[in-house]
């Protein structure tokens, strides 16, 4: 099975981000999970950074630039041959 980079754009998803991340990381094919915090004003980034898994990378954007910008940031950082999107 091919390895996949999963890009997860997130904006003010503190209530849901941990569950979403855990579900993605439970999949065997996930090479990495790139969470792009799109300028959240809650604890989204801190919660994402607290997930103890070497496959997780969190990229913080200082301001909210929109889902498209968050996806482009994640796609640029992806290292696997295939990329998937999973909303937070």
Phi and psi in degrees as GROMACS dihedral restraints (atoms count N, CA, C in turn):
[ dihedral_restraints ]
;  ai    aj    ak    al  type     phi  dphi    fc
    3     4     5     6     1   -75.6    20    10
    4     5     6     7     1   149.4    20    10
    6     7     8     9     1   -83.5    20    10
    7     8     9    10     1   144.5    20    10
    9    10    11    12     1  -129.3    20    10
   10    11    12    13     1   137.0    20    10
   12    13    14    15     1   -89.4    20    10
   13    14    15    16     1   129.0    20    10
   15    16    17    18     1  -107.5    20    10
   16    17    18    19     1   124.0    20    10
   18    19    20    21     1  -101.4    20    10
   19    20    21    22     1   126.7    20    10
   21    22    23    24     1  -121.4    20    10
   22    23    24    25     1    98.3    20    10
   24    25    26    27     1   -72.3    20    10
   25    26    27    28     1   140.8    20    10
   27    28    29    30     1  -144.5    20    10
   28    29    30    31     1   133.8    20    10
   30    31    32    33     1  -139.8    20    10
   31    32    33    34     1   113.6    20    10
   33    34    35    36     1    51.8    20    10
   34    35    36    37     1    54.5    20    10
   36    37    38    39     1  -113.0    20    10
   37    38    39    40     1    29.3    20    10
   39    40    41    42     1   -54.9    20    10
   40    41    42    43     1   -34.8    20    10
   42    43    44    45     1   -73.7    20    10
   43    44    45    46     1   -21.5    20    10
   45    46    47    48     1  -119.6    20    10
   46    47    48    49     1   -16.1    20    10
   48    49    50    51     1   -62.0    20    10
   49    50    51    52     1   -41.9    20    10
   51    52    53    54     1   -63.3    20    10
   52    53    54    55     1   -44.5    20    10
   54    55    56    57     1   -63.7    20    10
   55    56    57    58     1   -44.2    20    10
   57    58    59    60     1   -61.4    20    10
   58    59    60    61     1   -43.7    20    10
   60    61    62    63     1   -64.6    20    10
   61    62    63    64     1   -44.8    20    10
   63    64    65    66     1   -60.7    20    10
   64    65    66    67     1   -38.9    20    10
   66    67    68    69     1   -66.5    20    10
   67    68    69    70     1   -40.6    20    10
   69    70    71    72     1   -66.0    20    10
   70    71    72    73     1   -46.2    20    10
   72    73    74    75     1   -67.8    20    10
   73    74    75    76     1   -16.6    20    10
   75    76    77    78     1   -74.1    20    10
   76    77    78    79     1   -12.0    20    10
   78    79    80    81     1   -85.0    20    10
   79    80    81    82     1   132.1    20    10
   81    82    83    84     1   -64.9    20    10
   82    83    84    85     1   -27.3    20    10
   84    85    86    87     1   -83.6    20    10
   85    86    87    88     1    -3.4    20    10
   87    88    89    90     1   -78.6    20    10
   88    89    90    91     1   113.4    20    10
   90    91    92    93     1   -79.3    20    10
   91    92    93    94     1   -39.8    20    10
   93    94    95    96     1  -157.2    20    10
   94    95    96    97     1   153.5    20    10
   96    97    98    99     1  -120.4    20    10
   97    98    99   100     1   116.5    20    10
   99   100   101   102     1  -105.8    20    10
  100   101   102   103     1   109.1    20    10
  102   103   104   105     1   -94.4    20    10
  103   104   105   106     1   122.6    20    10
  105   106   107   108     1  -106.6    20    10
  106   107   108   109     1   104.1    20    10
  108   109   110   111     1   -79.4    20    10
  109   110   111   112     1   115.7    20    10
  111   112   113   114     1   -93.4    20    10
  112   113   114   115     1    58.3    20    10
  114   115   116   117     1    73.1    20    10
  115   116   117   118     1    33.1    20    10
  117   118   119   120     1   -58.9    20    10
  118   119   120   121     1   147.8    20    10
  120   121   122   123     1  -102.8    20    10
  121   122   123   124     1     1.5    20    10
  123   124   125   126     1  -107.7    20    10
  124   125   126   127     1  -156.6    20    10
  126   127   128   129     1   -95.8    20    10
  127   128   129   130     1    23.0    20    10
  129   130   131   132     1   -53.0    20    10
  130   131   132   133     1   -53.2    20    10
  132   133   134   135     1   -63.5    20    10
  133   134   135   136     1   -42.2    20    10
  135   136   137   138     1   -63.5    20    10
  136   137   138   139     1   -40.6    20    10
  138   139   140   141     1   -66.1    20    10
  139   140   141   142     1   -44.7    20    10
  141   142   143   144     1   -60.7    20    10
  142   143   144   145     1   -41.3    20    10
  144   145   146   147     1   -69.0    20    10
  145   146   147   148     1   -20.3    20    10
  147   148   149   150     1   -81.6    20    10
  148   149   150   151     1   -11.1    20    10
  150   151   152   153     1   -71.4    20    10
  151   152   153   154     1   120.5    20    10
  153   154   155   156     1   -89.8    20    10
  154   155   156   157     1    86.3    20    10
  156   157   158   159     1  -152.6    20    10
  157   158   159   160     1   126.6    20    10
  159   160   161   162     1   -62.2    20    10
  160   161   162   163     1   -16.4    20    10
  162   163   164   165     1   -83.4    20    10
  163   164   165   166     1    -7.2    20    10
  165   166   167   168     1   -90.9    20    10
  166   167   168   169     1   131.9    20    10
  168   169   170   171     1  -128.6    20    10
  169   170   171   172     1   134.9    20    10
  171   172   173   174     1  -115.8    20    10
  172   173   174   175     1   127.1    20    10
  174   175   176   177     1  -114.1    20    10
  175   176   177   178     1   125.7    20    10
  177   178   179   180     1  -102.1    20    10
  178   179   180   181     1   126.5    20    10
  180   181   182   183     1   -98.5    20    10
  181   182   183   184     1   131.5    20    10
  183   184   185   186     1   -68.3    20    10
  184   185   186   187     1   -25.9    20    10
  186   187   188   189     1  -131.5    20    10
  187   188   189   190     1   158.0    20    10
  189   190   191   192     1   -73.5    20    10
  190   191   192   193     1   115.0    20    10
  192   193   194   195     1  -111.6    20    10
  193   194   195   196     1    -1.1    20    10
  195   196   197   198     1    99.9    20    10
  196   197   198   199     1   160.9    20    10
  198   199   200   201     1   -60.9    20    10
  199   200   201   202     1   -41.4    20    10
  201   202   203   204     1   -59.4    20    10
  202   203   204   205     1   -44.4    20    10
  204   205   206   207     1   -65.8    20    10
  205   206   207   208     1   -40.0    20    10
  207   208   209   210     1   -62.8    20    10
  208   209   210   211     1   -41.6    20    10
  210   211   212   213     1   -64.5    20    10
  211   212   213   214     1   -44.6    20    10
  213   214   215   216     1   -60.7    20    10
  214   215   216   217     1   -39.6    20    10
  216   217   218   219     1   -61.5    20    10
  217   218   219   220     1   -46.2    20    10
  219   220   221   222     1   -65.3    20    10
  220   221   222   223     1   -41.8    20    10
  222   223   224   225     1   -61.7    20    10
  223   224   225   226     1   -40.3    20    10
  225   226   227   228     1   -65.2    20    10
  226   227   228   229     1   -29.1    20    10
  228   229   230   231     1   -88.3    20    10
  229   230   231   232     1   -15.0    20    10
  231   232   233   234     1   -63.7    20    10
  232   233   234   235     1   142.0    20    10
  234   235   236   237     1  -114.5    20    10
  235   236   237   238     1   -16.3    20    10
  237   238   239   240     1   -81.6    20    10
  238   239   240   241     1   166.4    20    10
  240   241   242   243     1   -70.1    20    10
  241   242   243   244     1   -26.2    20    10
  243   244   245   246     1  -122.4    20    10
  244   245   246   247     1   147.3    20    10
  246   247   248   249     1  -128.7    20    10
  247   248   249   250     1   137.0    20    10
  249   250   251   252     1  -126.4    20    10
  250   251   252   253     1   157.2    20    10
  252   253   254   255     1  -112.6    20    10
  253   254   255   256     1   135.9    20    10
  255   256   257   258     1  -136.3    20    10
  256   257   258   259     1   114.2    20    10
  258   259   260   261     1   -67.9    20    10
  259   260   261   262     1   146.6    20    10
